[in-house]
Amino acid sequence: MREQETREAQAEIRALLKEKKAILLAHNYQPGEVQDAADLCGDSLELSRKAAKTDAQIIVFAGVHFMAETASILSPDKTVLLPNKEAGCLMADMITAEGLLLRKQELPGVPVVTYVNSPAEAKAHTDVCCTSANVVSVVNALDAPELLLAPDKNLAMYAARHTKKKIHIWDGFCPVHERLSAEDARAAKEAHPGATFMAHPECRPEVIDRADVVKSTSGMLAHPETSPAREFIVATETGILHPMRKRYPDRVFYPAAKHMVCKNMKRISLGDIIRSLREMSGEVRVPEAVRAPALAAVERMIRI
């Protein structure tokens, strides 16, 4: 899309949002032109919590399916739209309610911590949710010597470094972070000596070992504010480079590897958002029987 067409599409979105009393949320991994059209940008749970406090009647979520579900869980009185139904999450697809129930039978009495990057039905069979930013706090707050952490094995192994508890690991992962190898990390550090290497907790342990700091996406966005470094290697989905460069124009940001691109996070276009708002298409609504227990798991995390 040419620059003029992009500006016109963004202007139409802003007009439709006002007309429909809607709010547009965009995850940090979305294309830059989508982020620039949004009311709020950030992490998925952070966005849903902020949107729940607004008087908007409609939430348009530029993200992936589980994020729209989370918005529905927190805002049952609002209409939640996902502009492209094909925008899913491969890691979220690696856990189902049925599979989780079977695992719970194998681990009787063991509490379940489920990453927010999961389907609502899995959250509904969870004791407490976590994010990549608070996983260590959640794990250590539980009054239990062991727990199951699902679905991201790398996040579970990261948490295991910071607790004495036994963590049972679910064999799921984010393909974008899993694909980043120790060799990729070494090459990035050699190419940019002196740059601070920031890794996401979803990265492999051998990548975490080479990182200067380990942060969630919101943590990565905040870190340059207090860091003396002028250059940063960013080991997460490349979409985050857009808000980083806007927020810190005097700093330099490099992707840890050019292949760290999530196709699902790039599925939603400005045209999709316009069509969704015009037609009120792509509604995501979590049934109350699932929403209530899923909300309880999220609220337990918030209390921690």
C-alpha contacts under 8 A as a table, 3 or more apart, distances in Angstrom:
res1	aa1	res2	aa2	distance
1	M	5	E	6.11
1	M	6	T	6.08
2	R	5	E	5.22
2	R	6	T	6.07
3	E	6	T	5.01
3	E	7	R	6.27
4	Q	7	R	5.21
4	Q	8	E	6.25
5	E	8	E	5.07
5	E	9	A	6.08
6	T	9	A	5.13
6	T	10	Q	6.12
6	T	33	E	7.20
6	T	270	L	7.84
7	R	10	Q	5.09
7	R	11	A	6.10
8	E	11	A	5.06
8	E	12	E	6.21
9	A	12	E	5.08
9	A	13	I	6.23
9	A	270	L	6.37
9	A	271	G	7.26
9	A	274	I	7.70
10	Q	13	I	5.06
10	Q	14	R	6.27
10	Q	33	E	7.94
10	Q	37	A	5.42
10	Q	270	L	7.05
11	A	14	R	5.11
11	A	15	A	6.27
11	A	37	A	7.99
12	E	15	A	5.07
12	E	16	L	6.13
12	E	274	I	7.30
13	I	16	L	5.08
13	I	17	L	6.04
13	I	37	A	7.26
13	I	270	L	7.82
13	I	273	I	7.19
13	I	274	I	5.83
14	R	17	L	5.15
14	R	18	K	6.33
14	R	37	A	7.18
15	A	18	K	5.24
15	A	19	E	6.19
16	L	19	E	4.98
16	L	20	K	5.99
16	L	22	A	7.99
16	L	274	I	7.63
16	L	277	L	6.66
16	L	278	R	7.49
17	L	20	K	5.25
17	L	21	K	5.81
17	L	22	A	4.72
17	L	23	I	6.20
17	L	24	L	7.43
17	L	277	L	7.51
18	K	21	K	5.15
18	K	22	A	6.42
19	E	22	A	7.73
20	K	57	Q	7.82
20	K	58	I	7.33
20	K	277	L	7.75
21	K	56	A	5.42
21	K	57	Q	5.80
21	K	58	I	6.55
22	A	56	A	5.09
22	A	57	Q	5.76
22	A	58	I	4.37
22	A	59	I	5.75
22	A	60	V	7.11
23	I	38	A	7.79
23	I	39	D	6.23
23	I	51	A	7.52
23	I	56	A	6.02
23	I	58	I	6.29
23	I	59	I	5.13
23	I	60	V	6.10
24	L	37	A	7.84
24	L	38	A	4.98
24	L	39	D	5.32
24	L	40	L	6.71
24	L	59	I	6.14
24	L	60	V	4.79
24	L	61	F	6.07
24	L	62	A	7.25
25	L	38	A	5.65
25	L	39	D	6.11
25	L	40	L	5.05
25	L	41	C	5.93
25	L	47	L	6.55
25	L	51	A	7.99
25	L	59	I	7.27
25	L	60	V	6.14
25	L	61	F	4.91
25	L	62	A	5.83
25	L	63	G	7.99
26	A	30	Q	6.37
26	A	34	V	6.88
26	A	35	Q	5.48
26	A	38	A	5.93
26	A	39	D	7.95
26	A	40	L	6.33
26	A	41	C	4.80
26	A	42	G	6.79
26	A	61	F	6.22
26	A	62	A	4.64
26	A	63	G	6.19
27	H	30	Q	5.56
27	H	35	Q	7.43
27	H	41	C	5.53
27	H	42	G	5.20
27	H	43	D	5.82
27	H	44	S	6.21
27	H	47	L	7.88
27	H	62	A	6.43
27	H	63	G	5.53
28	N	35	Q	7.39
28	N	41	C	6.08
28	N	42	G	5.19
28	N	43	D	6.47
28	N	217	T	7.49
28	N	239	G	6.22
28	N	240	I	5.19
28	N	243	P	7.26
29	Y	63	G	7.96
29	Y	237	E	6.20
29	Y	238	T	6.82
29	Y	239	G	4.01
29	Y	240	I	5.32
29	Y	265	M	6.15
29	Y	266	K	7.80
30	Q	34	V	6.39
30	Q	35	Q	6.32
30	Q	62	A	7.06
30	Q	63	G	6.79
30	Q	239	G	5.74
30	Q	240	I	7.96
30	Q	265	M	5.57
30	Q	266	K	5.85
30	Q	268	I	7.83
31	P	34	V	5.41
31	P	35	Q	6.44
31	P	239	G	6.14
31	P	265	M	7.85
31	P	266	K	6.04
31	P	269	S	7.98
32	G	35	Q	5.07
32	G	36	D	6.11
32	G	239	G	7.11
32	G	242	H	5.88
32	G	243	P	7.87
33	E	36	D	5.09
33	E	37	A	6.45
33	E	270	L	7.60
34	V	37	A	5.22
34	V	38	A	6.47
34	V	62	A	7.62
34	V	269	S	6.91
34	V	270	L	6.22
35	Q	38	A	5.24
35	Q	41	C	6.38
38	A	41	C	6.65
40	L	47	L	6.88
41	C	47	L	6.94
42	G	46	E	6.57
42	G	47	L	6.01
42	G	217	T	7.98
42	G	218	S	6.73
43	D	46	E	5.25
43	D	47	L	6.03
43	D	217	T	6.76
43	D	218	S	6.35
44	S	47	L	5.24
44	S	48	S	6.35
44	S	63	G	7.85
44	S	67	M	5.71
44	S	70	T	7.98
45	L	48	S	5.09
45	L	49	R	6.13
45	L	67	M	7.41
45	L	70	T	7.04
45	L	71	A	7.88
45	L	116	V	7.46
46	E	49	R	5.29
46	E	50	K	6.27
47	L	50	K	5.22
47	L	51	A	6.06
48	S	51	A	5.09
48	S	52	A	6.12
48	S	67	M	7.86
48	S	70	T	6.62
48	S	71	A	4.74
48	S	74	L	6.81
49	R	52	A	5.23
49	R	53	K	6.84
49	R	71	A	7.61
49	R	74	L	6.91
50	K	53	K	5.44
50	K	54	T	6.97
51	A	54	T	5.33
51	A	56	A	7.64
51	A	59	I	7.32
51	A	71	A	7.76
52	A	55	D	7.97
52	A	71	A	7.56
52	A	74	L	6.29
52	A	75	S	5.39
56	A	59	I	7.02
56	A	78	K	7.61
57	Q	77	D	7.89
57	Q	78	K	5.16
57	Q	79	T	6.43
58	I	78	K	5.57
58	I	79	T	4.71
58	I	80	V	5.90
58	I	81	L	7.47
59	I	71	A	7.77
59	I	78	K	6.93
59	I	79	T	6.10
59	I	80	V	4.70
59	I	81	L	6.12
60	V	80	V	5.89
60	V	81	L	4.72
60	V	82	L	6.15
60	V	83	P	7.20
60	V	273	I	7.72
60	V	277	L	7.95
61	F	64	V	7.85
61	F	67	M	7.42
61	F	68	A	5.92
61	F	80	V	7.17
61	F	81	L	6.13
61	F	82	L	5.42
61	F	83	P	7.27
62	A	82	L	6.63
62	A	83	P	6.93
62	A	268	I	6.42
62	A	273	I	7.95
63	G	67	M	6.36
63	G	68	A	7.40
63	G	82	L	7.56
63	G	87	A	7.14
63	G	265	M	6.05
63	G	268	I	7.53
64	V	67	M	5.58
64	V	68	A	6.73
64	V	82	L	7.49
64	V	87	A	4.85
64	V	88	G	4.98
64	V	89	C	6.24
64	V	264	N	6.99
64	V	265	M	6.56
65	H	68	A	5.24
65	H	69	E	6.33
65	H	82	L	6.99
65	H	85	K	7.48
65	H	87	A	6.13
65	H	88	G	5.11
65	H	89	C	6.99
66	F	69	E	4.89
66	F	70	T	6.21
66	F	88	G	7.42
66	F	89	C	7.38
66	F	92	A	7.26
66	F	117	N	6.53
66	F	118	S	6.09
66	F	119	P	5.42
66	F	120	A	6.98
67	M	70	T	5.04
67	M	71	A	6.38
67	M	117	N	7.59
68	A	71	A	5.07
68	A	72	S	6.30
68	A	80	V	6.51
68	A	81	L	7.10
68	A	82	L	6.30
68	A	284	V	6.39
69	E	72	S	4.97
69	E	73	I	6.16
69	E	119	P	7.50
69	E	120	A	6.35
69	E	284	V	6.37
69	E	285	R	6.71
69	E	286	V	6.24
70	T	73	I	4.93
70	T	74	L	6.31
70	T	120	A	7.16
71	A	74	L	5.27
71	A	75	S	5.85
71	A	80	V	6.91
72	S	75	S	4.99
72	S	76	P	5.29
72	S	78	K	7.32
72	S	79	T	7.59
72	S	80	V	6.15
72	S	284	V	7.04
72	S	285	R	5.72
72	S	286	V	6.07
73	I	76	P	5.97
73	I	286	V	6.47
73	I	291	R	5.34
73	I	292	A	7.70
73	I	294	A	7.24
73	I	295	L	6.06
74	L	295	L	6.92
75	S	78	K	5.47
76	P	79	T	7.64
76	P	285	R	7.76
79	T	283	E	6.93
79	T	284	V	7.76
79	T	285	R	7.64
80	V	283	E	5.56
80	V	284	V	5.56
80	V	285	R	6.86
81	L	276	S	7.16
81	L	280	M	7.35
81	L	281	S	6.73
81	L	282	G	5.06
81	L	283	E	4.36
81	L	284	V	5.89
82	L	85	K	6.38
82	L	276	S	7.71
82	L	281	S	7.87
82	L	282	G	4.99
82	L	283	E	6.22
82	L	284	V	6.69
83	P	268	I	6.46
83	P	272	D	5.34
83	P	273	I	5.30
83	P	275	R	7.60
83	P	276	S	5.22
83	P	281	S	7.06
83	P	282	G	5.55
84	N	87	A	5.73
84	N	267	R	6.94
84	N	268	I	5.74
84	N	272	D	6.37
84	N	282	G	6.73
85	K	88	G	7.53
85	K	282	G	6.32
86	E	264	N	7.49
86	E	267	R	7.38
87	A	264	N	4.95
87	A	265	M	6.74
87	A	267	R	5.94
87	A	268	I	7.17
88	G	92	A	7.98
88	G	264	N	5.96
89	C	92	A	5.25
89	C	93	D	6.30
89	C	264	N	6.73
90	L	93	D	5.03
90	L	94	M	6.63
90	L	174	C	6.83
90	L	175	P	7.28
91	M	94	M	5.18
91	M	95	I	7.59
91	M	117	N	7.41
91	M	118	S	7.40
91	M	151	P	7.24
91	M	152	D	7.28
91	M	172	G	6.14
91	M	173	F	5.37
91	M	174	C	5.06
91	M	175	P	7.29
92	A	95	I	5.99
92	A	117	N	5.83
92	A	118	S	4.32
92	A	119	P	5.94
92	A	151	P	7.40
93	D	96	T	7.14
93	D	118	S	7.50
93	D	119	P	7.58
94	M	151	P	6.93
94	M	172	G	5.67
94	M	173	F	7.82
95	I	99	G	6.53
95	I	100	L	6.95
95	I	118	S	7.07
95	I	119	P	7.60
95	I	122	A	7.07
95	I	150	A	7.82
95	I	151	P	6.15
95	I	172	G	7.46
96	T	99	G	5.16
96	T	100	L	6.13
96	T	119	P	7.32
96	T	121	E	7.13
96	T	122	A	5.85
97	A	100	L	5.11
97	A	101	L	6.14
97	A	121	E	5.46
97	A	122	A	4.64
97	A	125	H	6.98
98	E	101	L	5.21
98	E	102	L	6.39
99	G	102	L	5.21
99	G	103	R	6.32
100	L	103	R	5.05
100	L	104	K	6.15
100	L	122	A	6.86
100	L	125	H	7.49
101	L	104	K	5.04
101	L	105	Q	6.37
101	L	125	H	7.36
102	L	105	Q	5.14
102	L	106	E	6.59
103	R	106	E	5.05
103	R	107	L	6.35
104	K	107	L	4.94
104	K	108	P	5.89
104	K	109	G	7.88
104	K	110	V	7.36
104	K	112	V	7.96
105	Q	108	P	5.45
107	L	110	V	5.60
110	V	144	A	7.72
110	V	146	E	6.50
110	V	147	L	5.30
110	V	148	L	6.79
111	P	126	T	7.78
111	P	127	D	6.01
111	P	144	A	7.52
111	P	146	E	7.58
111	P	147	L	5.09
111	P	148	L	6.33
112	V	126	T	5.31
112	V	127	D	5.23
112	V	128	V	6.69
112	V	147	L	5.92
112	V	148	L	4.86
112	V	149	L	6.15
112	V	150	A	7.65
113	V	126	T	6.23
113	V	127	D	6.12
113	V	128	V	5.12
113	V	129	C	5.39
113	V	130	C	6.67
113	V	139	V	7.69
113	V	147	L	7.13
113	V	148	L	6.04
113	V	149	L	4.83
113	V	150	A	6.44
114	T	118	S	7.34
114	T	122	A	7.64
114	T	123	K	6.45
114	T	126	T	6.21
114	T	127	D	7.91
114	T	128	V	6.54
114	T	129	C	4.75
114	T	130	C	6.16
114	T	149	L	5.83
114	T	150	A	4.96
114	T	151	P	6.69
115	Y	118	S	6.23
115	Y	129	C	5.60
115	Y	130	C	4.92
115	Y	131	T	5.74
115	Y	132	S	7.62
115	Y	149	L	7.51
115	Y	150	A	6.16
115	Y	151	P	6.60
115	Y	152	D	7.38
116	V	123	K	7.66
116	V	129	C	6.00
116	V	130	C	5.94
116	V	131	T	5.85
117	N	131	T	7.96
118	S	122	A	6.58
118	S	123	K	7.02
118	S	151	P	7.30
119	P	122	A	5.41
119	P	123	K	6.54
120	A	123	K	4.98
120	A	124	A	6.21
120	A	286	V	7.32
120	A	290	V	6.83
120	A	291	R	7.16
120	A	294	A	6.31
121	E	124	A	5.07
121	E	125	H	6.99
121	E	290	V	6.01
121	E	294	A	7.41
122	A	125	H	5.48
122	A	126	T	6.67
122	A	294	A	7.93
123	K	126	T	5.02
123	K	129	C	7.07
123	K	293	P	7.48
123	K	294	A	4.77
123	K	297	A	6.72
124	A	290	V	5.65
124	A	291	R	7.07
124	A	292	A	7.57
124	A	293	P	4.71
124	A	294	A	4.00
124	A	295	L	7.72
124	A	297	A	7.25
125	H	293	P	7.26
125	H	294	A	7.36
126	T	129	C	6.96
126	T	294	A	7.30
126	T	297	A	6.11
127	D	297	A	5.57
127	D	300	R	7.95
128	V	138	V	7.99
128	V	296	A	7.80
128	V	297	A	4.27
128	V	298	V	6.27
128	V	299	E	7.94
128	V	300	R	5.71
128	V	301	M	5.68
129	C	297	A	5.43
129	C	298	V	5.30
129	C	300	R	7.43
129	C	301	M	5.60
130	C	134	N	6.13
130	C	135	V	5.19
130	C	138	V	6.51
130	C	298	V	7.73
130	C	301	M	6.21
131	T	134	N	5.35
131	T	135	V	5.60
132	S	135	V	5.54
132	S	155	L	7.17
132	S	201	P	6.39
132	S	202	E	7.77
132	S	215	K	7.83
132	S	216	S	5.48
133	A	136	V	7.92
133	A	215	K	6.86
133	A	216	S	5.19
133	A	218	S	7.99
133	A	219	G	7.27
134	N	137	S	5.30
134	N	138	V	6.18
135	V	138	V	5.15
135	V	139	V	6.10
135	V	159	A	6.57
136	V	139	V	5.20
136	V	140	N	6.15
136	V	159	A	5.42
136	V	162	H	6.54
136	V	163	T	7.44
137	S	140	N	5.31
137	S	141	A	6.01
137	S	304	I	7.49
138	V	141	A	5.15
138	V	142	L	6.58
138	V	301	M	6.72
138	V	304	I	6.45
139	V	142	L	5.68
139	V	159	A	7.52
139	V	163	T	7.53
140	N	143	D	7.92
140	N	163	T	6.47
140	N	165	K	7.85
141	A	304	I	7.00
144	A	147	L	7.10
144	A	165	K	7.87
145	P	165	K	5.15
145	P	166	K	6.43
146	E	165	K	5.26
146	E	166	K	4.45
146	E	167	I	5.69
146	E	168	H	7.48
147	L	165	K	7.64
147	L	166	K	6.52
147	L	167	I	5.20
147	L	168	H	6.03
148	L	167	I	5.74
148	L	168	H	4.54
148	L	169	I	6.18
148	L	170	W	7.48
149	L	152	D	7.53
149	L	153	K	7.85
149	L	156	A	5.85
149	L	167	I	6.58
149	L	168	H	6.22
149	L	169	I	5.74
149	L	170	W	6.56
150	A	153	K	7.05
150	A	156	A	7.39
150	A	169	I	6.53
150	A	170	W	5.04
150	A	171	D	7.95
150	A	172	G	7.43
151	P	169	I	7.71
151	P	170	W	5.15
151	P	171	D	6.65
151	P	172	G	4.96
151	P	173	F	6.90
152	D	155	L	5.37
152	D	156	A	6.31
152	D	169	I	7.80
152	D	170	W	6.48
152	D	171	D	6.82
152	D	172	G	4.74
152	D	173	F	4.62
152	D	174	C	7.09
152	D	202	E	7.12
153	K	156	A	4.97
153	K	157	M	6.14
153	K	169	I	5.61
153	K	170	W	5.67
153	K	171	D	5.54
153	K	172	G	5.57
153	K	173	F	5.92
154	N	157	M	5.04
154	N	158	Y	6.11
154	N	173	F	6.70
154	N	201	P	6.88
154	N	202	E	5.18
154	N	203	C	6.12
154	N	204	R	5.66
154	N	205	P	6.84
155	L	158	Y	5.00
155	L	159	A	6.19
155	L	201	P	5.40
155	L	202	E	5.06
155	L	203	C	7.64
156	A	159	A	5.09
156	A	160	A	6.14
156	A	167	I	7.02
156	A	169	I	6.20
157	M	160	A	4.95
157	M	161	R	6.67
157	M	169	I	7.75
157	M	205	P	7.19
158	Y	161	R	5.47
158	Y	162	H	7.33
158	Y	201	P	6.27
158	Y	205	P	7.05
159	A	162	H	5.39
159	A	163	T	6.70
160	A	163	T	5.43
160	A	164	K	7.34
160	A	165	K	7.33
160	A	166	K	7.44
160	A	167	I	6.43
173	F	177	H	7.86
173	F	178	E	6.55
173	F	202	E	7.40
174	C	177	H	5.53
174	C	178	E	5.88
174	C	202	E	6.81
175	P	178	E	4.92
175	P	179	R	5.86
176	V	179	R	5.43
176	V	180	L	7.07
176	V	236	T	7.70
176	V	237	E	6.92
176	V	259	H	7.83
176	V	260	M	5.38
176	V	261	V	6.49
176	V	262	C	6.21
177	H	180	L	5.49
177	H	200	H	7.85
177	H	202	E	5.88
177	H	203	C	4.86
177	H	204	R	7.22
177	H	235	A	7.78
177	H	236	T	6.47
177	H	237	E	7.69
177	H	260	M	7.08
178	E	181	S	7.51
178	E	202	E	7.39
178	E	203	C	5.85
178	E	204	R	5.98
179	R	260	M	7.71
180	L	184	D	6.16
180	L	185	A	7.40
180	L	203	C	7.06
180	L	204	R	7.46
180	L	207	V	7.50
180	L	235	A	7.98
180	L	257	A	7.23
180	L	260	M	7.37
181	S	184	D	5.04
181	S	185	A	6.43
181	S	204	R	7.43
181	S	206	E	7.58
181	S	207	V	6.52
182	A	185	A	5.03
182	A	186	R	6.14
182	A	206	E	5.69
182	A	207	V	5.17
182	A	210	R	7.70
183	E	186	R	4.99
183	E	187	A	6.07
184	D	187	A	5.16
184	D	188	A	6.17
184	D	256	A	7.00
184	D	257	A	6.48
185	A	188	A	5.17
185	A	189	K	6.25
185	A	207	V	6.35
185	A	210	R	7.01
185	A	256	A	6.41
185	A	257	A	7.94
186	R	189	K	5.24
186	R	190	E	6.16
186	R	210	R	7.71
187	A	190	E	5.07
187	A	191	A	6.06
188	A	191	A	5.07
188	A	192	H	6.16
188	A	233	I	7.24
188	A	256	A	5.71
188	A	257	A	7.27
189	K	192	H	5.14
189	K	193	P	5.58
189	K	194	G	7.89
189	K	195	A	7.24
189	K	197	F	7.38
189	K	233	I	7.67
190	E	193	P	5.57
192	H	195	A	5.72
192	H	233	I	7.79
194	G	231	E	7.41
195	A	229	A	6.91
195	A	230	R	7.25
195	A	231	E	4.63
195	A	232	F	4.83
195	A	233	I	6.21
196	T	211	A	7.96
196	T	212	D	6.04
196	T	213	V	7.70
196	T	229	A	6.60
196	T	231	E	6.35
196	T	232	F	4.65
196	T	233	I	5.95
197	F	210	R	7.77
197	F	211	A	5.12
197	F	212	D	5.14
197	F	213	V	6.56
197	F	232	F	5.89
197	F	233	I	4.64
197	F	234	V	6.32
197	F	235	A	7.38
198	M	211	A	5.86
198	M	212	D	6.12
198	M	213	V	5.03
198	M	214	V	5.72
198	M	215	K	6.76
198	M	220	M	6.95
198	M	232	F	7.01
198	M	233	I	5.98
198	M	234	V	5.16
198	M	235	A	5.85
199	A	203	C	6.78
199	A	207	V	7.44
199	A	208	I	6.34
199	A	211	A	5.84
199	A	212	D	7.86
199	A	213	V	6.39
199	A	214	V	4.80
199	A	215	K	6.21
199	A	234	V	6.44
199	A	235	A	4.61
199	A	236	T	6.68
200	H	203	C	5.69
200	H	208	I	7.95
200	H	214	V	5.63
200	H	215	K	5.30
200	H	216	S	5.54
200	H	217	T	7.12
200	H	235	A	6.15
200	H	236	T	5.89
201	P	204	R	7.96
201	P	208	I	7.37
201	P	214	V	6.21
201	P	215	K	6.59
201	P	216	S	6.74
203	C	207	V	6.19
203	C	208	I	6.47
203	C	235	A	7.82
204	R	207	V	5.32
204	R	208	I	6.36
205	P	208	I	4.91
205	P	209	D	6.16
206	E	209	D	5.07
206	E	210	R	6.80
207	V	210	R	5.27
207	V	211	A	6.53
208	I	211	A	5.15
208	I	214	V	7.03
211	A	214	V	6.64
215	K	218	S	7.60
215	K	219	G	4.93
215	K	220	M	5.45
216	S	219	G	4.85
216	S	220	M	6.06
217	T	220	M	5.04
217	T	221	L	6.28
217	T	236	T	7.80
217	T	240	I	7.51
218	S	221	L	5.09
218	S	222	A	6.30
219	G	222	A	5.13
219	G	223	H	5.95
220	M	223	H	5.21
220	M	224	P	7.50
221	L	224	P	6.95
221	L	243	P	7.77
221	L	244	M	6.11
222	A	225	E	5.72
222	A	226	T	7.82
223	H	226	T	5.95
223	H	227	S	6.20
224	P	227	S	4.83
224	P	228	P	7.59
224	P	229	A	7.30
224	P	248	Y	7.74
229	A	232	F	7.34
230	R	250	D	7.67
230	R	251	R	5.05
230	R	252	V	6.37
231	E	251	R	5.83
231	E	252	V	4.68
231	E	253	F	5.87
231	E	254	Y	7.84
232	F	251	R	7.89
232	F	252	V	6.30
232	F	253	F	4.88
232	F	254	Y	6.17
233	I	253	F	5.93
233	I	254	Y	4.77
233	I	255	P	5.78
233	I	256	A	5.56
234	V	238	T	7.92
234	V	241	L	7.87
234	V	253	F	6.82
234	V	254	Y	6.00
234	V	255	P	5.06
234	V	256	A	5.34
235	A	255	P	6.41
235	A	256	A	4.84
235	A	257	A	7.50
235	A	260	M	7.96
236	T	240	I	7.63
236	T	255	P	7.67
236	T	256	A	7.45
236	T	260	M	6.57
237	E	240	I	6.40
237	E	260	M	5.08
237	E	261	V	5.41
237	E	262	C	6.59
238	T	241	L	5.68
238	T	255	P	6.20
238	T	258	K	7.57
238	T	260	M	5.96
238	T	261	V	5.85
239	G	242	H	5.97
239	G	261	V	7.58
240	I	243	P	5.85
240	I	244	M	6.39
241	L	244	M	5.02
241	L	245	R	6.00
241	L	253	F	6.75
241	L	254	Y	7.82
241	L	255	P	7.61
242	H	245	R	5.41
242	H	246	K	6.35
243	P	246	K	5.00
243	P	247	R	5.97
244	M	247	R	5.18
244	M	248	Y	5.92
244	M	253	F	7.56
245	R	248	Y	5.24
245	R	249	P	5.32
245	R	251	R	7.30
245	R	252	V	7.44
245	R	253	F	7.14
246	K	249	P	5.81
248	Y	251	R	5.53
249	P	252	V	7.69
255	P	258	K	6.16
255	P	260	M	7.73
256	A	260	M	7.70
257	A	260	M	5.81
258	K	261	V	7.30
262	C	265	M	5.31
262	C	266	K	6.63
263	K	266	K	5.11
263	K	267	R	6.38
264	N	267	R	5.23
265	M	268	I	7.17
266	K	269	S	7.54
268	I	272	D	5.99
268	I	273	I	7.28
269	S	272	D	5.07
269	S	273	I	6.51
270	L	273	I	5.16
270	L	274	I	6.31
271	G	274	I	5.09
271	G	275	R	6.15
272	D	275	R	5.16
272	D	276	S	6.01
273	I	276	S	5.06
273	I	277	L	6.18
274	I	277	L	5.29
274	I	278	R	6.12
275	R	278	R	5.10
275	R	279	E	5.94
275	R	280	M	7.78
275	R	281	S	7.52
276	S	279	E	5.37
276	S	280	M	5.13
276	S	281	S	4.74
276	S	282	G	6.48
277	L	280	M	5.04
277	L	281	S	7.09
278	R	281	S	7.96
280	M	283	E	7.29
286	V	290	V	6.57
286	V	291	R	5.70
287	P	290	V	5.47
287	P	291	R	5.87
288	E	291	R	4.69
288	E	292	A	5.85
289	A	292	A	6.07
289	A	293	P	7.40
290	V	293	P	6.00
290	V	294	A	6.19
291	R	294	A	5.13
291	R	295	L	5.87
292	A	295	L	5.17
292	A	296	A	6.32
293	P	296	A	4.97
293	P	297	A	6.46
294	A	297	A	5.23
294	A	298	V	6.45
295	L	298	V	5.03
295	L	299	E	6.03
296	A	299	E	5.04
296	A	300	R	6.17
297	A	300	R	5.23
297	A	301	M	6.54
298	V	301	M	5.19
298	V	302	I	6.37
299	E	302	I	4.92
299	E	303	R	6.20
300	R	303	R	5.16
300	R	304	I	6.41
301	M	304	I	5.13
